[in-house]
Amino acid sequence: MDWSMMKEYLPFLVPLVIAQLALAVTALIHVLRHPHYRFGNKVMWALMVMFIQFVGPILYFTIGRGEE
């Protein structure tokens, strides 16, 4: 893929990458600061958030996050 083709996709890719990073950082901070999870433990959720793009943080916020 050459640079001219990449320029076409940049308006879509840049916001997508920023959203992914923001979601992952927010989820990781929450995992590290809160000790209560519905299931699993801190290490499992931290690994999922860091290594499974988009899906890991979404899973954490929907099913993994425990009560405050």
C-alpha positions as CSV (number, residue, x, y, z in Angstrom):
1,M,0.0,0.0,0.0
2,D,1.5,3.3,-1.0
3,W,1.3,6.7,0.8
4,S,-1.4,8.1,-1.6
5,M,-3.8,5.3,-0.6
6,M,-3.0,5.8,3.1
7,K,-4.0,9.4,2.8
8,E,-7.5,8.4,1.8
9,Y,-8.0,6.3,4.9
10,L,-6.4,8.7,7.4
11,P,-9.6,10.7,8.1
12,F,-11.2,7.4,9.2
13,L,-8.2,5.8,10.9
14,V,-7.0,8.7,13.1
15,P,-10.3,9.1,15.1
16,L,-10.6,5.3,15.3
17,V,-7.1,5.0,16.8
18,I,-7.7,7.9,19.2
19,A,-11.0,6.3,20.4
20,Q,-9.3,2.9,20.9
21,L,-6.5,4.4,22.9
22,A,-8.9,6.5,25.0
23,L,-11.1,3.5,25.7
24,A,-8.1,1.3,26.6
25,V,-6.4,3.8,28.9
26,T,-9.7,4.6,30.7
27,A,-10.4,0.9,31.2
28,L,-6.9,0.1,32.3
29,I,-6.9,2.9,34.9
30,H,-10.3,1.6,36.2
31,V,-9.0,-1.9,36.4
32,L,-5.9,-0.9,38.3
33,R,-7.8,1.4,40.8
34,H,-10.8,-0.8,41.6
35,P,-10.5,-4.1,43.5
36,H,-14.0,-5.5,42.8
37,Y,-14.9,-7.4,39.6
38,R,-18.0,-9.4,38.8
39,F,-15.7,-12.3,37.7
40,G,-12.0,-12.7,37.1
41,N,-9.2,-10.8,38.7
42,K,-7.1,-7.7,38.1
43,V,-4.4,-9.4,36.0
44,M,-6.9,-11.1,33.7
45,W,-8.8,-7.8,33.0
46,A,-5.6,-5.8,32.6
47,L,-4.4,-8.3,30.0
48,M,-7.7,-8.3,28.2
49,V,-7.9,-4.5,28.1
50,M,-4.3,-4.2,26.8
51,F,-4.2,-7.0,24.2
52,I,-7.8,-7.4,22.8
53,Q,-8.4,-4.2,20.9
54,F,-11.8,-2.5,21.3
55,V,-13.4,-5.7,22.6
56,G,-11.4,-6.0,25.8
57,P,-12.3,-2.6,27.2
58,I,-15.9,-2.9,26.1
59,L,-16.2,-6.4,27.8
60,Y,-14.7,-5.0,31.0
61,F,-17.1,-2.1,31.2
62,T,-20.1,-4.2,30.3
63,I,-19.6,-7.5,32.2
64,G,-16.4,-7.3,34.2
65,R,-16.6,-4.1,36.2
66,G,-17.9,-4.7,39.7
67,E,-19.9,-2.5,42.0
68,E,-18.3,0.7,43.2
